[in-house]
Amino acid sequence: MLAQQPFLLHSPDGRPCPPATPASAALAWVRARTGGRVLSAEPLAAGAVHHNVAITVDGNPPRRVVLRWSAGQRGQDDAPREAILREAAVLSLLERAGLRAPRLVAADPLGAECGVPTLLMTYLEGRQPDADTARSPDFVAQLAAAAHDIHCVDGTGASAGAALPPFRLYNDLVDPRPPRHSDRPALWERAFAAVPVGAPAAPAVFLHRDYHAGNTLWSGSTLTGVVDWNTASLGPAGFDLGHMRWNLAVSVGRDVADRFASHYDLLAGREPAYHPYWDVVAVVDLLPEDGLGPAVLERLEPFLEAALARL
């Protein structure tokens, strides 16, 4: 049975920011970069870090672009300038690799033109998945195939290497504490103890780093692309899998999360990337988060318990 959790759930404290209107300077920058008059600006789904606005510019035919700028900063995030520089480099890399992702139009990492660090990219058709999308028989197969394509991108090239930092965990476990709303502290203590034991050996590959269904776009039951590349890194493919898996477990169900991993490992071939260690790490990496409320924990903690039992 489908859960009632939204696919927007990538980090439980990631409450959407209120819609924002781009400054007049930013709109002038869009006109200069596209050569078209701005006809309309429509706020898109916003996250905890960025505002996104779809802008229609005139032409024959009119076209849409997306203006993206910093909406704030959390402790684990890059400074806005570095985030824009990284995402601009990543979008160029993805275009060369032929992945289904927005294409870079222009970047203003210093905010010299727009007032704040800003990115301009092409508009990618599609919508976030809903319950009907998740019922599609090949929903998780497409998510797994997109993840595998991402991990096959060569992110070590000279043009992108400087912009792609090594993968790092947000939770350094200096002072680990169970979620405030949890009544299972012993489970979390087991997870905290498991993380420092050591990760399974795995090559460093190109990671999305925030890969979950809410960062994918769909047309009907067909995946049209992956968005939000500002935390792309070089690291173990298993983390992307674990991050997607806990989101699927909470939003849809653990059986769907398991099918996702199975599909990915079929594509990976002789050296499967899925390992329960990364499920544990991806969950622990959420902390400290006051947004882990009872409704999320009701599904998240059984997922964590199952991952620990598999270790």
C-alpha positions as CSV (number, residue, x, y, z in Angstrom):
1,M,0.0,0.0,0.0
2,L,1.3,3.5,-0.8
3,A,2.2,5.7,2.1
4,Q,1.0,9.2,2.4
5,Q,4.5,10.7,2.7
6,P,5.3,13.2,-0.1
7,F,8.1,12.4,-2.6
8,L,9.5,15.9,-1.7
9,L,10.9,14.3,1.4
10,H,14.7,14.3,1.0
11,S,15.6,15.6,4.4
12,P,12.9,15.9,7.0
13,D,13.9,19.5,7.9
14,G,13.8,20.6,4.3
15,R,10.5,22.6,4.5
16,P,9.8,24.4,1.3
17,C,10.7,28.1,1.3
18,P,8.0,30.5,0.4
19,P,7.9,31.5,-3.3
20,A,10.2,34.4,-4.1
21,T,10.2,36.9,-6.9
22,P,13.4,37.4,-8.8
23,A,14.9,40.9,-8.6
24,S,14.7,43.3,-11.6
25,A,18.4,43.0,-12.0
26,A,18.1,39.2,-12.3
27,L,15.4,39.6,-15.0
28,A,17.6,42.0,-16.9
29,W,20.4,39.5,-16.7
30,V,18.0,36.8,-18.1
31,R,17.1,39.1,-21.0
32,A,20.8,39.8,-21.7
33,R,21.7,36.1,-21.6
34,T,18.7,34.8,-23.7
35,G,18.2,37.7,-26.0
36,G,14.4,37.5,-25.3
37,R,11.9,39.7,-23.5
38,V,10.7,38.2,-20.2
39,L,7.0,37.3,-20.6
40,S,6.3,35.6,-17.3
41,A,7.9,34.2,-14.1
42,E,6.5,31.3,-12.3
43,P,7.8,30.0,-8.9
44,L,8.7,26.3,-8.9
45,A,9.1,24.0,-5.9
46,A,11.6,25.5,-3.6
47,G,13.9,23.7,-1.2
48,A,15.7,24.7,2.0
49,V,18.6,26.2,0.1
50,H,17.5,27.5,-3.3
51,H,14.6,29.3,-5.0
52,N,13.7,28.2,-8.5
53,V,11.6,30.3,-10.9
54,A,10.5,29.2,-14.4
55,I,10.8,32.2,-16.8
56,T,9.2,32.4,-20.2
57,V,11.1,34.5,-22.7
58,D,9.7,35.5,-26.1
59,G,11.0,34.0,-29.3
60,N,9.7,31.9,-32.2
61,P,8.5,29.9,-30.4
62,P,8.8,31.3,-26.8
63,R,11.0,29.2,-24.5
64,R,11.3,28.6,-20.8
65,V,14.4,28.8,-18.6
66,V,14.9,28.4,-14.9
67,L,16.5,31.0,-12.7
68,R,18.0,29.5,-9.5
69,W,19.5,31.4,-6.6
70,S,20.3,30.9,-3.0
71,A,17.5,31.1,-0.5
72,G,19.6,30.6,2.6
73,Q,22.3,28.5,4.0
74,R,22.5,25.6,6.4
75,G,25.6,24.6,8.2
76,Q,26.3,21.6,5.9
77,D,25.9,23.5,2.7
78,D,28.5,25.1,0.5
79,A,28.6,28.9,0.5
80,P,26.3,30.1,-2.3
81,R,29.2,31.1,-4.6
82,E,30.8,27.6,-4.4
83,A,27.4,25.9,-4.8
84,I,26.6,27.9,-8.0
85,L,30.1,27.2,-9.4
86,R,29.8,23.5,-8.7
87,E,26.4,23.2,-10.2
88,A,27.4,25.1,-13.3
89,A,30.4,22.8,-13.8
90,V,28.2,19.7,-13.2
91,L,25.5,20.8,-15.7
92,S,28.2,21.3,-18.3
93,L,29.6,17.9,-17.5
94,L,26.2,16.2,-17.7
95,E,25.5,17.8,-21.1
96,R,28.7,16.4,-22.5
97,A,27.7,13.0,-21.0
98,G,24.3,13.2,-22.6
99,L,22.4,12.7,-19.3
100,R,18.8,13.9,-18.9
101,A,19.4,17.0,-16.9
102,P,19.0,20.8,-17.3
103,R,21.6,22.5,-19.5
104,L,23.6,25.4,-18.4
105,V,22.7,28.8,-19.9
106,A,24.7,31.1,-17.7
107,A,26.0,31.6,-14.2
108,D,26.6,34.6,-12.0
109,P,28.5,33.0,-9.0
110,L,29.5,36.3,-7.5
111,G,26.1,37.9,-7.8
112,A,27.7,40.8,-9.7
113,E,24.7,40.9,-12.1
114,C,21.8,39.6,-10.0
115,G,22.7,40.7,-6.5
116,V,23.0,37.1,-5.2
117,P,24.8,34.0,-6.7
118,T,22.5,32.8,-9.5
119,L,22.3,30.1,-12.1
120,L,20.3,30.1,-15.4
121,M,19.5,26.8,-17.0
122,T,17.1,25.2,-19.5
123,Y,13.7,24.2,-18.3
124,L,13.3,20.4,-18.1
125,E,9.8,19.2,-18.9
126,G,8.1,17.0,-16.4
127,R,6.7,16.9,-12.8
128,Q,7.6,15.3,-9.6
129,P,6.3,11.8,-9.1
130,D,3.0,11.2,-7.4
131,A,1.3,8.0,-6.2
132,D,0.1,7.1,-9.7
133,T,3.7,7.3,-10.9
134,A,4.9,5.1,-8.1
135,R,2.4,2.4,-9.1
136,S,4.0,2.2,-12.5
137,P,5.6,-1.3,-12.9
138,D,8.9,0.2,-14.0
139,F,9.0,3.1,-11.6
140,V,12.0,1.8,-9.6
141,A,13.6,0.3,-12.7
142,Q,13.8,3.7,-14.2
143,L,15.1,5.3,-11.0
144,A,17.8,2.6,-10.8
145,A,18.8,3.0,-14.5
146,A,19.1,6.8,-14.0
147,A,21.3,6.2,-10.9
148,H,23.5,3.8,-12.9
149,D,23.9,6.3,-15.7
150,I,24.9,9.0,-13.2
151,H,27.5,6.8,-11.6
152,C,29.0,6.0,-15.0
153,V,29.8,9.6,-15.8
154,D,33.5,10.4,-15.6
155,G,33.5,13.2,-13.0
156,T,37.3,13.3,-12.7
157,G,38.1,15.2,-15.9
158,A,40.0,18.5,-15.7
159,S,37.0,20.6,-16.5
160,A,34.9,19.3,-13.6
161,G,37.4,17.9,-11.2
162,A,38.2,21.3,-9.6
163,A,34.5,21.8,-8.9
164,L,33.7,18.3,-7.6
165,P,34.8,17.8,-4.0
166,P,35.1,14.4,-2.4
167,F,32.0,13.0,-0.9
168,R,31.6,13.8,2.8
169,L,29.1,13.0,5.5
170,Y,27.2,15.9,7.1
171,N,26.9,14.1,10.4
172,D,30.4,13.8,11.8
173,L,29.2,11.8,14.9
174,V,31.1,14.0,17.3
175,D,28.1,14.1,19.6
176,P,25.6,11.6,18.2
177,R,22.1,11.7,19.6
178,P,18.9,9.9,18.7
179,P,16.1,11.9,17.1
180,R,14.2,13.9,19.7
181,H,10.9,12.1,18.9
182,S,12.3,8.6,18.9
183,D,11.4,6.1,21.7
184,R,14.1,3.7,20.4
185,P,17.4,5.2,21.5
186,A,19.1,1.8,21.6
187,L,18.5,1.3,17.9
188,W,20.1,4.6,17.1
189,E,23.1,3.8,19.3
190,R,23.6,0.6,17.4
191,A,23.6,2.7,14.2
192,F,26.1,5.2,15.6
193,A,28.4,2.4,16.5
194,A,28.1,0.7,13.1
195,V,29.2,3.8,11.0
196,P,32.8,4.2,12.2
197,V,33.5,0.5,11.8
198,G,34.4,1.2,8.2
199,A,32.7,1.4,4.8
200,P,32.8,-1.5,2.3
201,A,35.6,-1.1,-0.3
202,A,34.1,0.8,-3.3
203,P,35.5,3.0,-6.0
204,A,34.8,6.8,-6.0
205,V,32.2,7.6,-8.7
206,F,30.2,10.6,-9.8
207,L,27.4,11.0,-7.2
208,H,24.3,13.1,-7.3
209,R,24.6,13.1,-3.4
210,D,20.9,14.1,-3.0
211,Y,19.4,11.4,-5.2
212,H,15.7,10.8,-4.3
213,A,12.4,10.6,-6.2
214,G,11.6,14.3,-5.4
215,N,14.6,15.3,-7.5
216,T,13.3,13.4,-10.5
217,L,10.9,14.6,-13.1
218,W,8.3,12.5,-15.0
219,S,5.9,12.6,-17.9
220,G,3.2,10.1,-17.1
221,S,5.1,7.0,-16.1
222,T,8.3,8.0,-18.0
223,L,11.3,9.6,-16.2
224,T,12.3,12.7,-18.1
225,G,15.3,13.9,-16.0
226,V,17.1,14.5,-12.7
227,V,17.5,17.9,-11.2
228,D,19.2,19.7,-8.2
229,W,22.9,19.0,-8.8
230,N,24.4,21.4,-6.3
231,T,25.8,18.7,-4.0
232,A,27.3,16.5,-6.7
233,S,30.4,14.8,-5.4
234,L,32.9,12.0,-6.0
235,G,32.3,9.1,-3.7
236,P,30.7,5.6,-3.2
237,A,27.7,4.8,-5.4
238,G,26.2,3.1,-2.3
239,F,25.4,6.4,-0.7
240,D,23.2,7.5,-3.5
241,L,21.4,4.1,-3.2
242,G,21.0,4.4,0.5
243,H,19.7,7.9,0.3
244,M,17.1,6.9,-2.3
245,R,16.2,3.8,-0.4
246,W,15.3,5.4,2.9
247,N,13.2,8.0,1.0
248,L,11.4,5.2,-0.9
249,A,10.9,3.2,2.3
250,V,9.3,6.2,4.1
251,S,7.4,7.5,1.1
252,V,6.2,4.3,-0.6
253,G,7.4,1.2,1.3
254,R,10.4,-1.0,2.1
255,D,9.5,-3.5,-0.6
256,V,9.8,-0.7,-3.2
257,A,13.2,0.3,-1.8
258,D,14.4,-3.3,-2.0
259,R,13.3,-3.6,-5.6
260,F,15.2,-0.4,-6.4
261,A,18.4,-1.9,-5.1
262,S,17.8,-5.2,-6.9
263,H,17.3,-3.3,-10.2
264,Y,20.5,-1.3,-9.7
265,D,22.6,-4.4,-8.9
266,L,21.4,-6.1,-12.0
267,L,22.8,-3.1,-14.0
268,A,26.0,-3.0,-12.0
269,G,26.7,-6.6,-12.9
270,R,29.6,-8.5,-11.3
271,E,30.3,-5.9,-8.6
272,P,27.0,-4.8,-7.0
273,A,27.0,-1.4,-5.3
274,Y,24.2,-2.0,-2.8
275,H,25.3,-2.7,0.8
276,P,23.2,-2.3,3.9
277,Y,26.0,-0.2,5.4
278,W,25.0,2.7,3.2
279,D,21.4,2.4,4.3
280,V,22.6,3.0,7.9
281,V,25.0,5.8,6.9
282,A,22.3,7.6,4.9
283,V,19.9,7.5,7.8
284,V,22.5,8.5,10.4
285,D,23.5,11.4,8.1
286,L,20.1,13.0,8.6
287,L,20.9,13.9,12.2
288,P,20.7,16.1,14.0
289,E,17.2,16.8,12.6
290,D,14.3,18.1,14.6
291,G,12.1,17.3,11.6
292,L,12.3,13.6,12.2
293,G,8.8,13.5,13.7
294,P,6.8,10.4,14.7
295,A,5.2,9.9,11.3
296,V,8.6,9.7,9.6
297,L,10.2,7.6,12.4
298,E,7.4,5.1,12.2
299,R,8.7,4.0,8.8
300,L,12.3,5.1,9.0
301,E,13.2,3.1,12.2
302,P,12.1,-0.3,10.8
303,F,14.1,0.5,7.7
304,L,17.2,1.3,9.9
305,E,16.6,-1.8,12.0
306,A,16.5,-4.1,8.9
307,A,19.7,-2.5,7.5
308,L,21.5,-3.2,10.8
309,A,20.2,-6.8,10.8
310,R,21.7,-7.3,7.3
311,L,25.2,-6.0,8.3
